[in-house]
Amino acid sequence: MSEGKRRTAGRPAGSGKSTSGHSQSLVRGLNLLERLSLSPGGLVLSEVAEQTDLAPSTTHRLLQALQSQGFVTQDNELGVWKIDVKTFRIGNSFLEARDFVGASRPFLRRLTAQTGETANLGVRDNGTAVFLAQSESPQMMRMITRLGSRAPLHASGVGKALMAWLPEDEFERVLDERGLARVTENTLHTPETLREGLLEVRRQGFACDREEHAIGLHCVAACLHDEHGNPLAAISVSGPVARIPEARLLELGKMVRDTAAEITASLGGRVPPTH
């Protein structure tokens, strides 16, 4: 192979310098889009240039290129630049294609490795929680939930983690349609005690099931949120009370809460502030 062929083998046509220039322009253009996406009201040219640390002339050239492809638009009256419909479509395609069950599985396995207990993922189906994924504990005595099985929202960790973030009208609808059947003597079976319990879930960022679904079983769970902060699913760690006493329940709750926040971020979601 000649010297000239060795230099160009494996590279796209054109010099290394032009390729680098194209990459730099691409990165700068993406940075512009990111800045504009954080400002729904739009930004004037000088603000975009300042926030991206680019010269106004360079900023204007990049904005025009993005505008020609439908990624940004300019309000001629106000002079502000905003993201356009094509940018929205690309972002929306990610939201539609996300697989929260598949994305959660590695995190469930990690929770089991860290805690030695079974980790689950469940979603809300009207008034019940449905379990869709699980990482089993290696312990001989362990909690196993059949995939596809259901638990009442008000009487399970996953269910309460989901219920805590429901809009008030949806919360009331669930109460009206499903009621608050007492599953064990520890179940929160009145609207007053349930509301108080869900307030605690929102305050600490995770739910605790203290033998409310099954005697001898403790569980902690935290919610995964979509891009609007609404409940998407919930993950949990469950095990016998002998291995998860009260002190460890709170320790595991923080771990599950932080893991749920990681999954939410990976899905493009937003964790609402605790209160």
C-alpha positions in Angstrom: 0.0 0.0 0.0 1.4 3.4 -0.9 2.1 6.2 1.6 -0.9 8.2 0.3 -3.3 5.3 0.6 -2.1 4.5 4.2 -2.9 8.1 5.2 -6.5 8.0 3.9 -7.4 4.4 4.7 -10.4 4.1 7.1 -11.2 7.9 6.9 -14.0 9.7 5.1 -13.1 11.7 2.0 -11.6 15.0 2.8 -8.8 16.2 5.1 -8.6 15.6 8.8 -8.9 19.4 9.3 -12.2 19.7 7.6 -13.6 16.7 9.4 -12.6 18.3 12.7 -14.2 21.6 11.6 -17.5 19.8 10.7 -17.5 18.1 14.1 -16.9 21.4 15.9 -19.8 23.0 14.1 -22.0 20.0 14.9 -21.1 20.2 18.6 -21.7 24.0 18.6 -25.0 23.6 16.9 -26.2 21.0 19.4 -25.1 23.3 22.3 -27.3 26.0 20.8 -30.2 23.7 20.7 -29.7 22.7 24.3 -29.6 26.3 25.4 -32.7 27.2 23.5 -34.6 24.1 24.8 -34.0 25.5 28.4 -35.6 28.8 27.5 -39.2 28.3 26.3 -39.6 32.0 25.8 -36.7 32.1 23.4 -33.4 34.0 23.5 -32.1 37.0 21.5 -28.9 36.5 19.5 -26.7 38.2 22.1 -28.0 35.9 24.8 -27.4 32.8 22.8 -23.9 33.9 22.0 -23.1 34.7 25.6 -24.5 31.4 26.9 -22.6 29.3 24.4 -19.4 31.5 24.6 -19.4 32.0 20.8 -19.0 35.2 18.7 -22.3 36.7 17.6 -21.3 36.2 14.0 -20.6 32.5 14.5 -23.8 32.1 16.6 -25.9 33.8 13.8 -24.4 31.6 11.1 -25.2 28.4 13.1 -28.7 29.6 13.9 -29.4 30.2 10.3 -28.1 26.7 9.4 -30.4 25.2 12.0 -33.3 27.3 10.9 -32.9 26.2 7.3 -33.4 22.6 8.5 -36.4 23.3 10.7 -34.7 22.9 14.0 -35.0 26.5 15.2 -37.2 29.5 14.3 -37.0 33.2 14.9 -39.8 35.5 16.1 -39.4 38.4 13.7 -41.3 40.8 16.0 -39.4 40.1 19.2 -36.2 38.9 17.6 -35.9 35.9 19.8 -34.8 32.4 18.6 -36.7 29.3 19.7 -36.6 25.6 19.0 -38.8 24.5 16.2 -41.1 21.6 15.5 -38.3 19.2 14.1 -36.4 19.5 17.4 -39.6 18.6 19.3 -40.3 15.6 17.0 -36.8 14.2 17.6 -37.2 14.6 21.4 -40.7 13.1 21.3 -39.5 10.1 19.3 -37.1 9.3 22.2 -40.0 9.5 24.7 -42.1 7.2 22.6 -39.4 4.6 22.1 -38.1 4.4 25.7 -38.4 1.0 27.3 -38.5 1.6 31.0 -38.8 -2.1 31.8 -35.6 -2.9 29.8 -33.8 0.2 31.1 -34.6 -0.8 34.7 -33.4 -4.4 34.7 -29.7 -3.6 35.2 -30.6 -1.4 38.1 -32.8 -4.1 39.7 -29.9 -6.6 39.4 -27.6 -4.0 41.0 -30.1 -3.5 43.9 -30.2 -7.2 44.5 -26.4 -7.4 44.5 -26.2 -4.5 46.9 -28.9 -5.6 49.3 -29.2 -9.4 48.9 -32.9 -8.9 48.6 -35.5 -9.3 45.7 -36.0 -6.2 43.6 -39.2 -5.6 41.6 -40.6 -3.2 39.1 -44.3 -2.5 38.8 -46.8 -0.2 37.1 -50.3 1.1 37.9 -53.2 -0.5 36.2 -56.2 1.5 37.5 -56.5 0.6 41.2 -53.8 -2.1 41.3 -50.0 -2.4 40.9 -48.9 -5.0 38.3 -45.4 -6.5 38.6 -43.5 -6.6 35.3 -39.8 -7.3 36.2 -37.9 -8.9 39.0 -34.4 -9.7 40.2 -34.5 -12.5 42.7 -32.7 -12.6 46.0 -30.0 -15.4 46.3 -31.2 -16.1 49.8 -33.0 -19.4 50.5 -35.8 -17.5 52.3 -36.8 -14.8 49.8 -39.8 -12.8 48.5 -40.8 -13.9 45.0 -43.6 -12.2 43.1 -45.0 -13.9 40.0 -44.7 -11.5 37.0 -48.1 -10.2 36.0 -49.4 -10.6 39.5 -51.2 -7.7 41.2 -51.3 -5.9 44.5 -53.6 -3.2 45.8 -52.2 0.3 45.4 -52.9 1.3 49.0 -51.5 -1.9 50.5 -48.1 -2.3 48.8 -44.8 -0.4 48.6 -44.9 -0.2 44.8 -48.6 0.8 44.9 -48.1 3.6 47.5 -45.0 4.9 45.6 -47.1 5.3 42.5 -50.2 6.6 44.3 -48.3 9.3 46.2 -47.7 11.3 43.0 -51.2 11.0 41.4 -53.2 14.2 40.7 -55.9 14.7 43.3 -58.7 13.9 40.9 -57.1 10.6 39.9 -56.4 9.8 43.5 -60.1 10.3 44.4 -61.2 8.2 41.4 -59.0 5.3 42.6 -60.5 5.5 46.1 -64.1 5.6 44.8 -63.6 2.7 42.4 -61.4 0.4 44.5 -62.0 1.3 48.1 -59.4 0.6 50.9 -59.8 -3.1 51.7 -57.8 -4.2 54.7 -55.3 -6.8 53.6 -53.5 -7.2 57.0 -53.9 -5.5 60.3 -51.3 -3.0 59.3 -52.9 -1.9 56.0 -53.7 1.8 55.7 -57.5 1.3 55.3 -58.9 4.8 55.9 -58.6 7.9 53.6 -57.1 9.8 56.5 -54.3 7.3 57.3 -53.6 6.7 53.7 -53.3 10.5 52.9 -51.0 10.9 55.9 -48.9 7.9 54.7 -48.6 9.3 51.1 -47.6 12.7 52.4 -44.7 10.9 54.1 -43.8 9.2 50.8 -43.6 12.5 49.0 -41.6 14.0 51.9 -38.9 11.3 52.0 -39.1 10.2 48.4 -39.9 6.5 49.0 -42.7 4.4 50.4 -42.5 1.8 53.2 -44.6 -1.3 53.4 -44.5 -2.4 57.0 -46.3 -5.8 56.8 -49.2 -4.0 55.1 -49.5 -6.5 52.2 -48.2 -9.6 53.9 -47.3 -10.4 57.5 -43.6 -10.9 58.0 -42.6 -8.9 54.9 -41.1 -5.5 54.7 -40.7 -3.5 51.4 -39.4 -0.1 50.3 -40.3 1.4 46.9 -39.7 4.6 44.9 -41.4 6.0 41.8 -40.0 6.5 38.3 -41.3 9.7 36.7 -41.9 10.7 33.1 -40.9 14.0 31.6 -43.8 15.8 33.3 -43.0 14.4 36.7 -45.9 12.1 36.6 -45.6 8.5 37.9 -44.4 6.1 35.2 -43.5 3.0 37.3 -42.0 2.1 40.6 -39.2 -0.1 41.8 -38.9 -1.9 45.2 -36.8 -4.0 47.4 -38.6 -6.6 49.6 -37.6 -9.2 52.2 -38.5 -10.8 55.5 -38.7 -8.6 58.5 -35.9 -10.6 60.2 -33.5 -9.3 57.5 -35.1 -5.9 57.0 -35.9 -4.4 60.5 -37.0 -0.8 60.8 -33.5 0.7 60.8 -32.6 -1.1 57.6 -35.9 -0.3 56.0 -35.1 3.4 56.0 -31.5 2.8 54.8 -32.8 0.7 51.9 -35.4 3.3 51.2 -32.8 5.9 50.5 -30.9 3.5 48.2 -34.1 2.6 46.2 -35.0 6.3 46.0 -31.6 7.2 44.6 -31.7 4.3 42.1 -35.2 5.4 41.0 -33.8 8.9 40.3 -31.0 7.4 38.2 -33.5 5.4 36.1 -35.8 8.4 35.7 -32.9 10.5 34.5 -31.9 7.8 32.0 -35.4 7.9 30.6 -35.5 11.6 30.2 -37.9 12.0 33.1 -38.0 14.6 35.9 -38.2 13.8 39.6 -40.6 16.3 41.3 -39.3 18.1 44.4 -40.2 16.3 47.7 -42.5 18.2 50.0 
